[in-house]
Amino acid sequence: MSAPEQQEEAAVDDDVVLDEGRSGVRTALVASVIAGLVIAGLVVVLATRDSSVDRAGQSHLLGKVAPTVAGATLDGGEYSMATHRGRWVVVNFFATWCVPCQIEHPELVDFHERHREIGDATVVSVLFDDEADTAAAFFEREGGEWPVVVDADRSISVAYGVARVPESFLVAPDGTVVQRLVGGVTAEDLDALLTAYTTRGGEAPGDPAP
């Protein structure tokens, strides 16, 4: 191959390398922009996410007597919500594999400990599509001294219309369901609901005054 031909081939190779380099830079830039948009979107969602009270969902159970929550518990005992008539009961459906359930757990611990001392409210959890041994280890590690009912046949979940977790229901002292909370709850949300229902004759926050 003559010297001019060798120079021409080398020039072509340089152009190919340059094109590949530019292509790699463009790909990296596009990937960076997409990643930035995704992160920005997540920040916006987290910043504007409503509280669990704002996310309260509709349910055919509202205003009706709460379905029975009864059965074997993680500690080998038996539970019946009927024995807690006269107190507020937070019926919480959860699973250890559910990240929002893990996040809300300390809030339930806080709420339960404070109201157990007062004696006006309690919590009961219903295990949803999870193993009892795994849940027992979770409570041993993370705390929480309320009953956890093992819903092996999902009859309780079906009665409450629960298809995914976390989901909670606030049951009034007279045994009626007054609130459905979709997604994780906070102790502050639950306290606000108890205060609102107690001081405003059973109305939820945001309802018009009588």
Secondary structure, DSSP 4 states (H G I P E B T S, - for coil): --HHHHHHHHHHHHHHHHHHHHHHHHHHHHHHHHHHHHHHHHHHHHHHPPPTTTTBPP-TTBTSBPPP-EEEBTTS-EEEGGGGTTSEEEEEEE-TT-HHHHHHHHHHHHHHHHHHHHTSEEEEEEE-SS-HHHHHHHHHHH---S-EEE-TT-HHHHHHT--SSSEEEEE-TTSBEEEEEES---HHHHHHHHHHHHHTTSPPTTSPP-
